[in-house]
Every structure is written in C-alpha cells, then in structure tokens.
C-alpha cells in the first residue's frame, strides 16, 4: 500500500506555498474541485484521487489540443456570415418551363 500525499507534496505538485494551501484550501475545493483530504491533522490526500485530479482538473494545466485536422475558420463580420449562410443553404430556383402535366 502506498503512503498518502502530505500537504508539502500537494503544494509542490500545484505550485503554491504551504501557507497559501492552508489559507485557500476551501476555495480550491469548491472552485477547482480539489479532492478532500483523508485526514485533517496532518493534512493527507489519497494518491490515486489526487493524481486523477492533477491529470484532469488542474487549473494550470494547458488546454488539450483539438483533434481537428484543419485550423478553425477565420472570424467574419455578421454581413459576411449571413452571405455565406445564404449561399450554403439557398435552394436552387425551380425550373418551371420544363414541367409537364402527367395525366
């Protein structure tokens, strides 16, 4: 069985001081979804739960790259967007001259 993380190891992992952790711990639980400690005196966290939080929810983690093969389109004005929208979704005009009555 592995030993739990202590407060100093948590501070090193998220890049804050021990004093900051003690002052802002409750805020970090609500805002950043930091896991609750398994013991209060001294503070200790379960390893697997904290490691999972680090890989998923750490606020300093860079955003994950998109899986798009091409970059997103450039921003356009509202008028340009409407023109592109109408061009993409316009219905072709009906050719009434070629219609025949079947009967």
ABEGO torsion letter per residue (X at the ends): XBBBBBAAAAAAAAGBBAAAAAAAAAAAAAAAGBBBBABAOBBBBBAAAAAAAAAAABAABBBBBBABABBBBBBBBAAAAAAAAAAAABBBBBBAAABBBBX
